[in-house]
Amino acid sequence: MTMLEQLIAAARKIKMSDEERETQRQSFAYGNTHFENENITRETVVRASQLLKGQLHDEAKHCTGRSGEPCSID
């Protein structure tokens, strides 16, 4: 077994917690969006994630998009 195969086998055994998985997901989203739009910050990604999960539902009721239209997350 090559070193790469050993590393892959070891990685398959790792169990990530929900918090670790969410952090990994946000990091991936930030890296891919910031690459194309420097205005995207880590905070932007975290807030978007929270909105999508409904954790900022009340706050979202009062936001507006770029066109001035109310945000809709329902």
N, C-alpha and C positions, 0 to 999 in steps of 0.2 A: 504494500500500500504506500503510495507516495505521500509526501508531507501534505500536499494540497488535499488529498483524499482524507487524511487523518483530521485535518482542520475542519473539513466539511462535516465529517462524522461527528466531531465534537460539537460543532455549532448546532447540529440537529437536536442535540440533547438538552440544549439550553431552553429553559422555560421563562419567558418574560412575563412580568406582572402586567396588569392592565395599565398601570401608570407608566411603566417603561415602554410599553407598546405605544401609548399615546404620545409620549415624548419623542419616540423614534418617528412616528407619523408626522408630528409637527415639524421636526427637523428636516424631514424629507420634503415636506410641503414648502418650508421656508427656502431651502436650497434651490428648489426648482422654480419658485416664483421670483425670488430676489434676483436670480440670475438674469431674468428678462425685465424686471421692473425694480429698480433700486429704491423705490418708495415703499416697498413691502418690508416691514420689519418683523422681528420675531413676535413682538406684541400683536401685530396685525394678524398673524397666523394663529396665535393663541386665542385671540378674541373671536376670530372666524370659527375656530373649532368649537368654542363654547356656544356661539350662536347656533351652529349646526346641531349641537347636542341639546339645545334648548335651555342651557344654563343661564343665558342672558335674555330670556324671553321678554321680560318686562322692559328692559332697556331697548330691545329691538323694536318695540312698539312705537318708540319715539324717534327712531333714526330715519334718515332719508338717504336715498341713493344719489348718484351723481346727477341724475336728471331732476332731482327734487321730489321724485315720487317716494312714497313711504316704502320702507323695507318690508318685505313679506317673508316670514319664516314659517307660516302656518302650513 
